Amino acid sequence: MIVRRTPLSSNKPDLIIIDAYSNDNLRRKNLFSHYMTRGRHFKLSTIFLSHSYCATDKMLRLNSKYVTIQNANSKRDSAMVVKEFNIPGVDERLIVHYYIRATERKGQILLCDSVREQLRYNFDRPTRTEE
């Protein structure tokens, strides 16, 4: 777990990055879900990295505002993203289409943004869902 502290006078964390704990169910449920659900009340941003969307605890998934897809592991993962993010005009076929386009070059991602209800290539370029 990586913790970034706020600058200068405060010693409070403002960003937590949780990586590679997808197999530790007890830790996910008892510790990390609290960061995801209660952290925003303390202006704390949490990034949870997982290799499988399906394997991620439901509480963590439902409290996520953004999901990035770099390596799609299964159709089940993309179907769950479509169902849980409910972006207007986006179905499983479009998620797969945009994922393939987004990751044509190495190191690129598809970002699912539930706040703006859109898909984006990397972080800054929205897709056109009317294609």
C-alpha positions in Angstrom: 0.0 0.0 0.0 1.3 3.4 -0.9 0.2 6.5 1.1 0.8 10.1 -0.1 0.6 12.7 2.6 -0.8 16.2 2.2 1.8 18.9 1.8 3.2 21.2 4.5 1.4 21.5 7.8 -0.8 18.4 7.8 0.3 14.8 8.1 -3.1 13.4 6.9 -3.0 11.2 3.8 -4.8 12.4 0.7 -4.2 9.4 -1.6 -4.0 5.7 -1.0 -2.9 3.2 -3.7 -3.7 -0.4 -2.9 -2.0 -2.9 -5.3 -1.9 -6.7 -5.7 -4.2 -7.7 -2.9 -6.8 -9.4 -5.1 -6.2 -12.8 -3.4 -6.5 -11.5 0.2 -10.2 -11.5 0.7 -10.1 -10.8 4.5 -7.9 -7.8 4.1 -10.0 -6.5 1.2 -13.2 -6.8 3.2 -12.0 -5.6 6.6 -9.5 -2.9 5.7 -9.6 -1.7 2.1 -13.4 -1.4 1.8 -13.3 1.2 4.6 -10.9 3.4 2.6 -13.2 3.2 -0.5 -16.5 3.8 1.4 -15.5 6.2 4.2 -12.4 7.8 2.8 -14.2 10.4 0.7 -15.7 11.9 3.9 -12.1 12.8 4.8 -11.1 14.0 1.3 -9.1 10.8 0.8 -8.8 9.4 -2.7 -8.3 5.7 -3.1 -6.9 3.7 -6.1 -7.4 0.0 -6.0 -5.5 -2.0 -8.5 -6.8 -5.5 -9.4 -6.2 -8.0 -12.1 -9.8 -9.0 -12.3 -12.9 -6.9 -12.1 -15.1 -9.9 -11.2 -12.7 -11.0 -8.4 -12.9 -7.5 -6.8 -15.2 -7.3 -3.8 -18.6 -5.9 -4.7 -18.4 -3.2 -2.1 -15.2 -1.9 -3.7 -16.6 -2.2 -7.3 -19.8 -0.3 -6.4 -17.9 2.5 -4.7 -15.6 3.1 -7.7 -16.1 6.1 -9.9 -13.6 5.1 -12.5 -12.3 1.8 -13.9 -9.3 1.5 -16.2 -8.9 -1.5 -18.4 -5.4 -2.3 -19.6 -5.6 -6.1 -20.1 -9.1 -7.5 -20.4 -9.1 -10.9 -18.8 -12.6 -12.1 -19.8 -15.9 -11.2 -21.4 -17.4 -11.6 -17.9 -15.3 -8.6 -16.7 -16.5 -6.4 -19.5 -20.1 -7.4 -19.0 -19.9 -6.5 -15.3 -18.4 -3.1 -16.1 -21.2 -2.4 -18.5 -23.8 -3.5 -16.0 -22.4 -1.7 -13.0 -21.3 1.6 -14.7 -24.4 1.9 -16.9 -23.0 4.4 -19.3 -25.7 5.6 -21.7 -25.3 4.0 -25.2 -22.6 1.6 -24.2 -23.1 -2.2 -24.3 -20.7 -5.1 -24.0 -20.0 -5.0 -27.8 -19.0 -1.3 -27.6 -16.8 -1.9 -24.5 -14.9 -4.6 -26.4 -14.6 -2.4 -29.5 -13.3 0.6 -27.6 -11.0 -1.5 -25.5 -9.4 -3.0 -28.7 -9.0 0.5 -30.2 -7.6 2.0 -26.9 -5.0 -0.7 -26.4 -3.7 -1.0 -30.0 -0.5 0.5 -28.7 1.3 -0.9 -25.7 0.7 0.8 -22.4 -2.6 2.4 -23.3 -5.9 2.0 -21.4 -9.7 2.4 -21.7 -11.1 4.5 -18.9 -14.7 4.0 -17.8 -15.9 7.2 -16.1 -19.2 6.9 -14.2 -19.0 10.6 -13.1 -19.2 12.0 -16.6 -20.9 8.8 -18.0 -18.3 8.3 -20.7 -15.5 6.0 -22.0 -12.1 7.6 -22.6 -8.9 6.6 -24.3 -6.3 6.9 -21.6 -7.5 9.7 -19.3 -8.1 12.6 -21.6 -9.7 11.6 -24.9 -13.4 10.7 -24.9 -14.6 8.0 -27.2 -17.5 8.7 -29.5 -20.3 6.3 -28.5 -22.4 7.1 -31.6 -19.8 5.4 -33.9 
